[in-house]
Amino acid sequence: MDQEMRDRPPRTAALLLGTLVLATAFIAAYVGALHRPTPRDVPVGVVSGDQKAQAVLAAVRNQTDILEDVDYGDPDAAADGLRNREVYGVLASTTEGGLVLTTASAAAPAATDVVIQVLGSAARQAEMPLRITDEVPVAPTDPRGLVPFYLAVGYVLGGYLAATVLGLGNGTAPRSLRRAGLRIAALAVYSLVLGAVGAVVVGPVLDVWDHDLVGIGATGALAVFAAAMIASAVQAWLGLFGTGLVILLLVVLGNPGSGGIYAPEFLPTWLRGMHLWNVPGLATDLLKSVIYFDRRSSGWPATGLTIWTALGVVGVLSATLFHAGRRAARRPPPAPTSTDSPTAG
């Protein structure tokens, strides 16, 4: 008891220091990433051989680094690039001597607005009429295109909170493989329920979307389970202090780096590629693919979340075996019985 009382102040001080570090990192990450979003290298598609469209994009590139042209071999490939979210727009010339810009505002309305503004100015300077067509618009109930991000944040939050609650109530590391299996199964069921609840909230309850609710629920379940298993694995290995690392990965860096608030091309260089591997970014991208885009664009986000889930499961099971082995090594050997005594018999 005395030893426990002596250990409590250093432990409390360490926890307070950890919260101070997390809060500081939160301020630095969010303010640093989002206080002055500056678009750079926003991708716009153009067909190779379309000299007029290429000339306009070349003129833009000579003046600013806001846009980046992406060449495609033919119009069908360019259209696929737009639907697969490789580019925010495709610029092409018309037989009447003008230009047509086909956009996909659902990818990121702010990025699409930048493309329209820059190319609109360039077309006026070149004295060429510009017609704009939005091939994949955002829903009227999601005018800023932020609902997929907020939904993803809710799913990820629910996942790591559920893992933390189970860890606090039953020990961060399960005491046996059987208990580890039960914990994983409980989190899987929880993920399915929360995935369905999220789909119902944005569907019938708030009437944001009235389509693809099964896909939204399935995406949500995968996102919840991925976040829950990552949190469970980190906490199983590191204990309570692992919760701080989970918050750092999933919230402090995960949310601003997800590309959900601002498109990746608007973020500082050190955050621009983070959405391709962090859970909030993958979940946001997968939700956008399910709701707005061609399902082919869902390949990597779904694969990435599945990989994180598998790593989390392996992490929980390996931590369970590791801690069980340590407990067995510390356990004193059994006392000798009378038959084991050298004087017996």
C-alpha positions in Angstrom: 0.0 0.0 0.0 2.8 2.4 0.9 4.6 1.6 -2.3 1.4 2.4 -4.3 1.1 5.7 -2.5 4.7 6.6 -3.3 4.2 5.7 -7.0 1.0 7.7 -7.4 2.5 11.3 -7.6 5.1 10.4 -10.3 2.4 8.6 -12.3 0.0 11.5 -12.0 2.8 14.0 -13.0 3.6 11.8 -16.0 -0.1 11.7 -17.1 -0.4 15.5 -16.7 2.8 16.0 -18.8 1.4 13.7 -21.4 -1.8 15.7 -21.6 0.2 18.9 -21.9 2.2 17.5 -24.8 -1.0 16.3 -26.6 -2.7 19.6 -26.1 0.4 21.5 -27.5 0.6 19.1 -30.4 -3.2 19.6 -31.1 -2.8 23.4 -31.2 0.4 23.2 -33.4 -1.1 20.7 -35.8 -4.5 22.3 -36.3 -3.4 25.9 -36.3 -0.3 25.1 -38.4 -2.2 23.1 -40.9 -5.4 25.1 -41.3 -4.7 28.7 -40.4 -3.8 29.7 -44.0 -4.7 27.1 -46.5 -2.7 27.7 -49.7 -3.5 25.7 -52.8 -0.5 24.3 -54.7 -0.4 21.8 -57.6 -4.1 21.2 -57.7 -4.4 18.5 -60.5 -6.3 19.2 -63.7 -6.6 16.7 -66.5 -5.9 17.4 -70.2 -5.8 15.1 -73.2 -2.4 14.8 -74.9 -2.6 16.5 -78.3 -5.3 19.0 -77.3 -3.1 21.9 -78.1 -5.5 24.7 -77.1 -6.2 23.3 -73.7 -2.6 22.5 -73.1 -1.5 26.0 -74.1 -3.9 27.5 -71.6 -2.7 25.2 -68.8 1.0 25.9 -69.8 0.3 29.7 -69.5 -1.2 29.1 -66.0 1.8 27.1 -64.9 4.2 29.8 -66.2 2.4 32.3 -63.9 1.6 30.3 -60.7 2.0 26.9 -59.1 -1.6 26.6 -58.1 -2.5 24.1 -60.8 -0.8 21.0 -62.1 -1.7 19.5 -65.4 -2.1 15.8 -65.7 -1.9 14.3 -69.2 -4.2 11.6 -70.4 -4.0 9.6 -73.7 -7.7 10.1 -74.7 -10.9 11.7 -73.5 -12.2 8.4 -72.0 -9.0 8.1 -69.8 -9.4 11.7 -68.7 -13.1 11.1 -67.8 -12.0 8.0 -65.8 -9.4 10.1 -64.0 -12.1 12.6 -63.0 -14.5 9.9 -61.7 -11.6 8.1 -59.9 -10.7 11.4 -58.1 -7.2 11.6 -59.7 -8.0 15.2 -60.8 -10.5 17.9 -59.8 -11.3 18.9 -63.4 -10.6 18.1 -67.0 -10.0 21.0 -69.5 -10.7 20.4 -73.2 -11.1 22.5 -76.3 -14.3 22.6 -78.4 -14.9 22.6 -82.1 -16.3 26.1 -81.8 -12.9 27.4 -80.6 -13.8 27.6 -77.0 -13.0 25.6 -73.9 -15.0 23.3 -71.7 -14.0 22.5 -68.1 -15.6 19.4 -66.6 -15.3 19.3 -62.8 -16.2 17.0 -59.9 -17.0 19.4 -57.0 -17.9 16.4 -54.7 -14.1 15.7 -54.4 -13.6 19.0 -52.7 -15.7 22.1 -53.5 -12.9 24.5 -52.4 -10.4 22.9 -54.8 -13.0 22.9 -57.6 -13.6 26.6 -57.0 -9.9 27.3 -57.3 -9.7 25.5 -60.6 -12.7 27.4 -61.9 -11.3 30.8 -60.8 -7.8 30.2 -62.2 -8.9 28.7 -65.5 -11.7 31.2 -65.9 -9.1 34.1 -65.6 -6.8 32.3 -68.0 -9.6 31.7 -70.6 -10.5 35.4 -70.5 -6.9 36.4 -71.0 -6.7 34.1 -74.0 -10.1 35.5 -75.2 -11.6 32.0 -75.3 -15.1 31.3 -74.0 -15.2 28.8 -71.2 -18.1 26.5 -70.4 -18.2 24.7 -67.0 -19.9 21.4 -66.3 -20.0 19.8 -62.9 -20.0 16.0 -63.6 -20.0 15.0 -59.9 -21.7 17.7 -57.9 -22.1 17.7 -54.1 -25.6 17.1 -52.7 -27.6 20.2 -52.0 -27.7 19.0 -48.3 -23.9 18.9 -48.3 -22.9 22.1 -50.1 -19.4 22.3 -48.7 -18.7 18.6 -49.1 -17.8 18.2 -45.4 -20.4 15.6 -44.3 -18.2 12.6 -45.3 -15.4 14.0 -43.1 -17.6 14.7 -40.1 -19.1 11.2 -40.4 -15.7 9.7 -40.6 -14.6 11.6 -37.5 -17.6 10.2 -35.6 -16.8 6.7 -36.7 -13.2 6.9 -35.8 -14.0 8.6 -32.5 -16.5 5.9 -31.6 -13.9 3.2 -32.4 -11.1 4.3 -30.2 -13.4 5.3 -27.4 -15.0 1.9 -27.3 -11.5 0.3 -27.3 -10.4 2.6 -24.4 -13.5 1.8 -22.4 -13.0 -1.9 -22.7 -9.3 -1.4 -21.8 -10.1 0.6 -18.7 -12.8 -1.8 -17.5 -11.0 -5.1 -18.3 -7.3 -4.3 -18.5 -5.6 -2.8 -21.5 -4.0 -6.2 -22.4 -6.4 -9.3 -22.4 -5.2 -12.0 -20.0 -5.7 -14.8 -22.4 -6.2 -15.5 -26.1 -9.8 -16.4 -25.3 -10.4 -13.0 -23.7 -8.6 -11.3 -26.6 -11.0 -13.1 -29.0 -14.0 -12.0 -27.0 -12.8 -8.4 -27.0 -12.2 -8.4 -30.7 -15.6 -10.0 -31.3 -17.3 -7.4 -29.0 -15.6 -4.6 -30.9 -16.6 -6.1 -34.3 -20.3 -6.2 -33.2 -20.0 -2.6 -31.9 -18.5 -1.5 -35.2 -21.4 -3.0 -37.2 -24.0 -1.3 -34.9 -22.3 2.1 -35.0 -21.8 1.8 -38.8 -25.5 1.2 -39.2 -26.4 4.0 -36.8 -24.3 6.5 -38.6 -25.9 5.6 -41.9 -29.4 6.0 -40.4 -28.5 9.4 -38.9 -27.2 10.8 -42.2 -30.0 9.1 -44.1 -33.6 8.9 -42.7 -32.9 11.1 -39.6 -31.1 14.1 -41.1 -32.0 13.4 -44.7 -28.5 14.3 -46.0 -28.4 11.3 -48.4 -31.1 9.0 -49.5 -29.0 6.5 -51.4 -26.2 4.0 -50.7 -27.0 3.7 -47.1 -25.8 0.0 -47.0 -22.5 1.1 -48.4 -22.2 3.9 -45.9 -23.0 1.6 -43.1 -20.4 -1.0 -44.3 -17.8 1.7 -44.7 -18.6 3.0 -41.3 -18.2 -0.4 -39.7 -14.8 -0.9 -41.3 -13.6 2.5 -40.1 -14.9 2.0 -36.6 -13.3 -1.5 -36.4 -10.0 -0.2 -37.8 -9.8 2.6 -35.2 -10.9 0.2 -32.4 -8.3 -2.4 -33.3 -5.5 0.1 -33.6 -6.4 1.6 -30.3 -6.7 -1.8 -28.6 -3.3 -2.9 -30.0 -1.4 0.2 -28.9 -3.0 0.2 -25.5 -2.4 -3.6 -25.1 1.4 -3.0 -25.6 1.8 0.4 -23.9 -1.0 0.4 -21.3 -2.7 3.7 -20.4 0.0 5.7 -21.9 -0.8 4.2 -25.3 -4.1 6.1 -25.2 -2.0 9.3 -25.7 -0.3 7.8 -28.8 -3.7 6.8 -30.2 -5.1 10.3 -29.8 -2.0 11.7 -31.5 -2.3 9.4 -34.5 -6.1 9.4 -34.9 -7.0 13.0 -33.8 -4.1 15.4 -33.5 -2.5 14.4 -36.8 -5.3 12.3 -38.3 -8.0 15.0 -38.6 -6.1 17.9 -40.2 -4.1 15.5 -42.3 -7.2 13.6 -43.6 -7.9 16.1 -46.4 -11.5 16.4 -45.1 -11.5 19.9 -43.9 -9.3 21.2 -46.8 -8.2 19.2 -49.8 -4.6 17.8 -49.5 -3.3 20.3 -52.0 -4.2 23.1 -49.6 -2.2 21.6 -46.7 1.4 22.1 -45.7 3.9 19.8 -47.4 4.4 17.6 -44.3 0.6 16.8 -44.2 -0.3 16.5 -47.9 0.1 12.8 -48.3 -1.1 11.8 -44.8 -4.7 11.1 -46.0 -3.4 8.2 -48.0 -2.5 6.2 -44.9 -4.2 7.6 -41.8 -7.5 6.2 -40.7 -9.6 9.4 -40.8 -8.3 10.2 -44.3 -8.9 6.7 -45.6 -12.4 6.7 -44.1 -13.2 10.1 -45.6 -12.0 9.0 -49.0 -13.9 5.8 -48.9 -17.1 7.5 -47.9 -16.8 10.0 -50.8 -16.2 7.1 -53.1 -19.3 5.3 -52.0 -21.5 8.4 -51.9 -20.4 10.3 -54.9 -17.9 8.6 -57.2 -17.1 5.5 -59.2 -16.6 2.5 -56.9 -13.2 1.9 -58.5 -11.9 4.9 -56.6 -12.6 3.0 -53.3 -9.9 0.4 -53.9 -7.0 1.8 -51.9 -9.1 3.4 -49.0 -10.8 0.1 -48.4 -7.5 -1.8 -48.6 -5.8 0.6 -46.3 -8.5 0.4 -43.6 -8.4 -3.4 -43.9 -4.6 -3.4 -43.5 -4.9 -1.3 -40.3 -7.6 -3.6 -39.0 -5.4 -6.7 -39.6 -2.4 -5.0 -37.9 -4.6 -4.1 -35.0 -5.8 -7.7 -34.5 -2.3 -9.0 -34.8 -1.1 -6.4 -32.3 -3.8 -7.4 -29.7 -3.1 -11.1 -30.0 0.7 -10.7 -29.9 0.5 -8.4 -26.8 -1.8 -10.9 -25.1 0.8 -13.7 -25.6 3.7 -11.5 -24.6 2.1 -10.4 -21.3 0.9 -13.9 -20.6 4.4 -15.1 -21.0 5.8 -12.4 -18.6 3.2 -13.3 -16.0 4.1 -17.0 -16.3 7.8 -16.2 -15.9 7.2 -14.2 -12.7 5.0 -16.9 -11.2 6.8 -18.7 -8.4 7.3 -22.5 -8.9 4.9 -24.7 -7.1 5.9 -25.9 -3.6 7.2 -29.4 -3.5 4.8 -32.1 -2.3 5.6 -34.7 0.2 6.3 -37.3 -2.5 8.9 -34.9 -4.0 10.8 -34.6 -0.6 14.2 -36.4 -0.6 13.3 -37.9 2.8 9.9 -39.2 1.7 9.6 -43.0 1.8 
